[in-house]
Amino acid sequence: MSPLWRFALTAVVGVVLITLVWSQVSRWAAYPVGLMAKAMLEETAPRWIRSVQAPPGELVQVDSAISVANAQTGGRRIEISMLAEPGRYAYGLPIFLALMLASRGSAGRGWRTLAGYALLLPVQAFSLVMFLLMELVRAAQRDARLLKITMGQLEAIVYGFQVGTLVLPTLVPVLIWLWLERRFVNEVLVSAWRESLAPAAPTVQPEPPLAEPATEGLPVSDKASV
């Protein structure tokens, strides 16, 4: 099996197996993500956020200072509260670990794996924060006046939610792996890919030997006279 196919097979199987294990411990594994999201919310949205609870192994709970009154609340004004899984958008970690596992033969993978994990944390926290902010915006029925923000700020939250939840969770782990394992990618994967694209050398068929002209059995009159 070529190095390219061996890497692809190992990565796919690794993603499936590591994701199955990670899904059972995601709340504990994503505890640092919850702590970072708590700090981000408290620093970036102090007017909206009353308190954030991110206990280890449990859901992240956000109590806001925004109150709404609608049919669901019976016309009473109730402050918005939100719950979220800390590992909701942290599934990029199994992808990254599977790619590192498939980069066999690469020296120093241990410290690079830890570095990649540290680089993933703030991105995953950003995705979680944008999800929570979008939940708050939806609960407020996208009322910019109630939220005391401009329409431009409201659109920025919507755009940040789309990027943070649809693009970053799967793109960033691959980019971090490409940067950390760029030597492995160039020396193994790119080389194997180029070899697979190279045209096969043409096979030279030996030419058959030329037949010698026959001279025996000619008439006597055709022979040169002396």
NUMARTOR-970086 format. One line per 10 residues: number of its first residue (from 1); their letters; for each residue z, x, y of N, C-alpha, C. Coordinates in steps of 0.1 Angstrom, whole numbers, plus 5000, padded with zeros to 4 digits. Atoms other than C-alpha are relative to their C-alpha. Example, Ala and Ser with C-alpha at 12.3 -4.5 7.8 and 13.67 -1.06 7.14 Angstrom:
# residues 2
1> as> 5000,5009,4988,5078,5123,4955,5000,5009,5012; 5000,4991,4989,5071,5137,4989,5008,4992,5011
# end
This chain:
# residues 226
1> msplwrfalt> 5000,5008,4988,5000,5000,5000,5000,5009,5012; 5001,4992,4988,4991,5013,5034,5013,4999,5009; 4988,5001,4991,5019,5021,5060,5000,4987,5008; 5000,5012,4991,5007,4992,5082,5004,4988,4992; 4996,5012,5007,5009,4966,5055,5014,5000,4995; 4986,4998,5004,5042,4980,5042,5010,4996,5011; 4991,5004,4988,5057,4977,5077,5000,4985,5003; 5001,5014,4997,5044,4942,5082,5008,4992,4990; 4993,5007,5010,5057,4930,5049,5015,5001,5001; 4986,4998,4999,5091,4946,5054,5006,4993,5012
11> avvgvvlitl> 4995,5006,4988,5094,4932,5089,5001,4985,4998; 5000,5014,5002,5085,4896,5079,5012,4996,4991; 4989,5003,5010,5110,4896,5049,5013,5003,5007; 4988,4997,4993,5136,4912,5071,5004,4990,5010; 4997,5010,4991,5133,4886,5098,5006,4987,4993; 4995,5012,5007,5138,4858,5073,5014,5002,4995; 4987,4997,5006,5168,4874,5055,5010,5002,5011; 4990,4998,4990,5185,4886,5086,5003,4988,5008; 4997,5012,4993,5181,4853,5104,5009,4991,4992; 4991,5008,5009,5197,4835,5074,5014,5004,5001
21> vwsqvsrwaa> 4986,4995,4999,5227,4857,5076,5005,4998,5014; 4996,5001,4986,5228,4857,5114,5004,4986,5004; 4998,5014,4997,5227,4819,5116,5014,4996,4996; 4987,5003,5005,5260,4818,5097,5011,5006,5009; 4990,4993,4992,5278,4842,5121,4996,5001,5015; 5006,4998,4987,5258,4836,5153,5011,4998,5011; 4990,5002,4990,5288,4823,5173,5009,5012,5002; 4992,4988,4999,5308,4854,5166,4991,5012,5005; 5009,4989,4996,5278,4878,5169,4996,4999,5015; 5005,5002,4986,5268,4862,5203,5012,4998,5009
31> ypvglmakam> 4988,5001,4991,5304,4863,5217,4998,5008,5013; 5003,4992,4987,5294,4891,5242,4990,4993,5009; 5009,5007,4992,5265,4869,5253,5007,4989,5008; 4992,5010,4993,5289,4841,5261,5008,5005,5011; 4992,4994,4989,5311,4864,5281,4991,5004,5012; 5009,4996,4989,5282,4877,5301,4995,4988,5007; 5004,5012,4994,5269,4842,5307,5011,4994,5009; 4988,5005,4992,5304,4832,5319,5001,5007,5014; 4999,4992,4988,5304,4861,5344,4988,4996,5010; 5011,5003,4992,5269,4853,5356,5001,4986,5007
41> leetaprwir> 4999,5013,4994,5276,4816,5362,5011,5000,5011; 4990,5000,4990,5308,4823,5381,4996,5008,5012; 5004,4992,4989,5291,4849,5403,4988,4993,5008; 5013,5005,4994,5257,4831,5409,5001,4985,5005; 4999,5015,4997,5268,4794,5411,5014,4996,5003; 4985,5004,4999,5304,4792,5424,5001,4986,5006; 4999,5013,4995,5296,4760,5443,4999,4989,4990; 5002,5009,5011,5286,4743,5411,5010,5000,4989; 4992,4997,5012,5309,4758,5385,5014,5000,5004; 4986,5000,4998,5345,4749,5384,5007,5009,4990
51> svqappgelv> 4994,4991,5010,5354,4767,5352,4990,5002,4988; 5008,4997,5012,5337,4784,5322,5009,5005,4989; 4992,4995,5011,5353,4788,5288,4991,5005,4989; 5008,4993,5011,5338,4812,5262,5009,5006,4990; 4991,4995,5011,5363,4816,5234,4992,5006,4989; 5008,4994,5011,5352,4838,5205,4999,4990,4988; 5002,5008,5011,5336,4819,5177,4998,4985,5003; 5001,5014,4997,5333,4786,5196,4989,4998,5011; 5010,5004,4990,5310,4768,5220,5004,5005,5014; 4998,4997,4986,5306,4778,5256,5001,4986,5007
61> qvdsaisvan> 4997,5012,4993,5321,4750,5278,5000,5003,5015; 5001,4999,4986,5312,4746,5314,5004,4987,5007; 4996,5012,4992,5330,4722,5338,4995,5003,5014; 5006,4998,4987,5310,4717,5370,5008,4992,5011; 4994,5007,4989,5320,4705,5404,4991,4989,5005; 5010,5010,4996,5290,4682,5406,5003,4987,4993; 4997,5013,5006,5297,4645,5400,4989,4990,5002; 5011,5010,5000,5272,4617,5392,5005,4987,4996; 4997,5014,5004,5273,4580,5389,4987,4993,4996; 5012,5006,5005,5248,4562,5368,5004,4989,4989
71> aqtggrriei> 4997,5011,5010,5245,4535,5341,5009,5005,4988; 4993,4995,5011,5259,4558,5314,5015,5002,5004; 4986,4999,4996,5291,4563,5334,5006,4987,5005; 4995,5013,4995,5295,4526,5343,5001,4999,5015; 4999,5000,4986,5289,4533,5379,5011,5008,5006; 4989,4992,4995,5319,4556,5382,4994,5015,5002; 5003,4987,4997,5315,4591,5396,5008,5009,4990; 4993,4992,5010,5322,4616,5368,4994,5014,5002; 5004,4986,4999,5320,4654,5370,4992,5004,4987; 5009,4996,5012,5293,4670,5347,5007,5011,4993
81> smlaepgrya> 4995,4990,5009,5305,4690,5318,4989,5003,4989; 5011,4996,5009,5282,4710,5294,5006,5009,4989; 4996,4992,5011,5285,4726,5260,4987,5007,4995; 5011,4992,5004,5262,4753,5246,5004,5010,4989; 4998,4990,5010,5259,4775,5215,4998,5014,5007; 5002,4987,4994,5264,4811,5226,4988,5008,4995; 5012,4994,5006,5237,4822,5202,4988,4992,5000; 5011,5009,4999,5213,4795,5212,4986,5007,5002; 5012,4992,4997,5188,4820,5226,5002,5015,4997; 4997,4986,5004,5201,4851,5209,4993,5004,4987
91> yglpiflalm> 5007,4997,5013,5178,4849,5179,4990,5011,5000; 5008,4987,4999,5159,4879,5192,5007,5011,4993; 4993,4989,5007,5186,4901,5176,4995,5001,4986; 5006,4998,5014,5174,4894,5140,4986,5005,5000; 5014,4994,4999,5138,4901,5151,5001,5015,5003; 4998,4986,4997,5149,4934,5166,5005,5008,4988; 4994,4993,5012,5170,4944,5136,4989,5001,4989; 5010,5000,5011,5141,4935,5112,4990,5011,5004; 5010,4990,4996,5117,4957,5132,5005,5014,4998; 4993,4987,5002,5142,4986,5132,5001,5003,4985
101> lasrgsagrg> 4999,4997,5014,5147,4982,5095,4986,5004,4994; 5013,4997,5005,5109,4983,5089,4995,5013,5005; 5004,4987,4995,5106,5015,5109,5006,5011,4991; 4994,4991,5009,5116,5035,5078,4994,5014,5002; 5004,4986,4998,5114,5073,5080,5002,5004,5014; 4997,4997,4986,5124,5072,5117,5014,5005,5002; 4986,4994,4999,5153,5096,5124,5007,4994,5012; 4992,5005,4988,5181,5085,5147,4999,4985,5002; 5001,5014,4998,5177,5048,5141,5013,4993,5003; 4987,5006,4998,5214,5042,5142,5003,4998,5015
111> wrtlagyall> 4996,5001,4986,5220,5050,5179,4990,4991,5007; 5010,5008,4993,5187,5034,5189,5002,4985,4997; 4997,5014,5003,5197,5002,5171,5011,4995,5009; 4989,5004,4991,5229,5001,5191,4996,4999,5015; 5005,5001,4987,5211,5008,5223,4991,4988,5002; 5008,5012,4999,5186,4980,5216,5009,4987,5001; 4991,5011,5000,5215,4956,5209,5006,4998,5014; 4994,5001,4986,5231,4965,5243,4990,4995,5010; 5010,5004,4991,5198,4960,5261,4996,4985,4998; 5003,5014,5003,5193,4926,5245,5011,4990,5006
121> lpvqafslvm> 4989,5009,4995,5227,4912,5257,4998,4994,5013; 5002,5007,4987,5219,4906,5294,4989,4991,5000; 5011,5009,5001,5186,4891,5286,5004,4987,4993; 4996,5012,5007,5201,4867,5261,5010,4992,5009; 4991,5007,4991,5229,4859,5286,4992,4992,5011; 5008,5007,4989,5203,4851,5313,4993,4987,4994; 5006,5012,5006,5185,4827,5289,5010,4989,4998; 4990,5010,5001,5218,4809,5282,5004,4994,5013; 4997,5005,4987,5226,4807,5319,4990,4990,5005; 5011,5009,4995,5192,4792,5327,5000,4987,4993
131> fllmelvraa> 4998,5013,5008,5197,4766,5299,5011,4992,5006; 4989,5007,4995,5230,4756,5313,4998,4994,5014; 5003,5005,4986,5218,4754,5349,4989,4989,4999; 5010,5011,5002,5188,4733,5337,5007,4987,4995; 4993,5011,5004,5212,4710,5319,5007,4993,5012; 4994,5005,4989,5231,4706,5351,4990,4993,5010; 5011,5006,4991,5199,4699,5371,4996,4987,4994; 5004,5012,5007,5189,4673,5345,5010,4989,5002; 4989,5010,4999,5223,4656,5346,5000,4995,5015; 5001,5005,4986,5219,4654,5384,4987,4994,5004
141> qrdarllkit> 5013,5006,4999,5185,4639,5379,4991,5007,5011; 5008,4991,4991,5169,4668,5398,5001,4996,5015; 4998,5004,4986,5184,4656,5430,5004,5013,5008; 4997,4988,4992,5182,4686,5454,5011,4998,5010; 4990,5003,4990,5204,4669,5480,5014,4999,4993; 4987,5000,5007,5232,4663,5454,5004,5014,4997; 4997,4986,5004,5230,4699,5443,5001,5009,5012; 5000,4993,4987,5227,4710,5480,4992,5013,4999; 5010,4989,5000,5197,4733,5474,4987,4995,5005; 5013,5003,4995,5162,4734,5486,4991,4997,4988
151> mgqleaivyg> 5009,5003,5011,5132,4722,5465,4995,5013,4995; 5004,4987,5005,5121,4759,5463,5010,5005,4990; 4990,4995,5009,5154,4768,5447,5000,4992,4987; 5001,5009,5012,5151,4738,5423,4989,5004,4991; 5012,4996,5008,5116,4749,5412,5003,5014,4994; 4996,4986,5006,5130,4785,5407,5008,4998,4988; 4991,5003,5012,5156,4771,5383,4991,4995,4988; 5009,5005,5010,5129,4752,5364,4992,5011,4994; 5008,4988,5005,5107,4783,5362,5008,5010,4992; 4991,4991,5007,5136,4805,5352,5004,4995,4986
161> fqvgtlvlpt> 4997,5006,5012,5145,4780,5325,4988,5002,4990; 5012,4999,5008,5109,4781,5311,4999,5014,4995; 5002,4986,5004,5107,4819,5311,5012,5004,4991; 4988,4995,5008,5143,4824,5298,5001,4994,4987; 4998,5006,5013,5140,4800,5269,4987,5000,4992; 5013,5000,5008,5103,4802,5259,4994,5013,4998; 5007,4988,5000,5092,4837,5266,5010,5012,4996; 4992,4988,5001,5121,4862,5268,5007,5001,4986; 4993,4999,5012,5139,4854,5235,4992,5007,4989; 5008,4994,5011,5110,4866,5213,4992,5012,5006
171> lvpvliwlwl> 5008,4989,4995,5091,4889,5237,5009,5013,5002; 4992,4988,4997,5120,4912,5248,5004,5008,4988; 4997,4991,5012,5131,4923,5213,4988,5009,4996; 5011,4992,5004,5096,4934,5205,4997,5011,5010; 5002,4989,4990,5092,4953,5238,5011,5011,4999; 4989,4990,5002,5126,4970,5233,4997,5009,4988; 5003,4993,5012,5116,4980,5198,4988,5010,5002; 5011,4991,4997,5082,4994,5210,5004,5012,5008; 4996,4989,4991,5099,5015,5236,5009,5010,4992; 4991,4991,5007,5127,5028,5213,4993,5007,4988
181> errfvnevlv> 5007,4995,5012,5103,5034,5183,4986,5004,5004; 5013,4997,4996,5073,5045,5203,4994,5012,4992; 5005,4989,5008,5070,5078,5183,4996,4995,4986; 5004,5006,5013,5070,5058,5150,4987,4992,5001; 5011,5008,4998,5045,5034,5164,4987,5008,5001; 5012,4992,4998,5021,5061,5175,4996,5008,4988; 5003,4991,5011,5024,5084,5145,4997,4993,4987; 5002,5007,5013,5025,5058,5117,4991,4988,5002; 5007,5013,4999,5013,5024,5128,4986,5002,5006; 5013,4998,4994,4986,5034,5152,4990,5008,4992
191> sawreslapa> 5008,4992,5009,4973,5061,5129,4994,4992,4989; 5005,5008,5011,4971,5037,5100,4990,4990,5004; 5009,5010,4995,4954,5011,5121,4986,5006,5003; 5012,4993,4997,4928,5036,5133,4992,5004,4987; 5007,4997,5013,4921,5047,5097,4994,4988,4994; 5005,5013,5006,4916,5011,5087,4987,4996,5007; 5012,5004,4993,4890,5007,5114,4988,5010,4999; 5010,4989,5001,4871,5040,5107,4990,4996,4990; 5011,5003,5010,4837,5034,5090,5001,5009,4988; 5001,4991,5012,4834,5047,5055,4989,5010,5001
201> aptvqpeppl> 5011,4990,5000,4815,5079,5051,4989,4996,4991; 5011,5004,5008,4780,5073,5038,4999,5008,4988; 5002,4993,5013,4773,5082,5002,4985,5005,4999; 5013,4994,5000,4744,5107,4999,4995,5000,4985; 5006,5000,5014,4722,5100,4968,4991,5012,4998; 5009,4988,5002,4706,5131,4953,4986,4995,4998; 5014,5004,5002,4668,5130,4955,4995,5005,4986; 5005,4996,5013,4650,5130,4922,4990,5012,5001; 5008,4988,5000,4632,5163,4913,4985,4996,5000; 5014,5002,4999,4595,5165,4922,4993,5003,4987
211> aepateglpv> 5007,4997,5012,4571,5163,4892,4990,5011,5002; 5010,4989,4999,4550,5195,4886,4986,4994,4997; 5014,5005,5004,4512,5189,4886,4996,5005,4986; 5004,4997,5014,4498,5189,4851,4987,5008,5001; 5012,4992,5000,4472,5217,4844,4995,5002,4986; 5004,4999,5014,4470,5216,4806,4990,4988,4997; 5009,5010,5005,4441,5197,4790,4989,4997,5009; 5011,5003,4991,4417,5200,4819,4987,5004,4994; 5013,4996,5006,4379,5202,4810,4997,5015,5005; 5004,4986,4997,4364,5238,4809,4992,5000,5013
221> sdkasv> 5008,4999,4988,4340,5229,4837,5008,4999,5013; 4991,5001,4988,4369,5221,4861,5007,5013,5003; 4992,4988,4998,4384,5256,4856,4991,5010,5009; 5007,4990,4992,4374,5283,4881,4993,5010,4992; 5008,4990,5008,4347,5307,4868,5002,5013,5007; 4997,4987,4995,4352,5344,4871,4986,5007,5002
# end
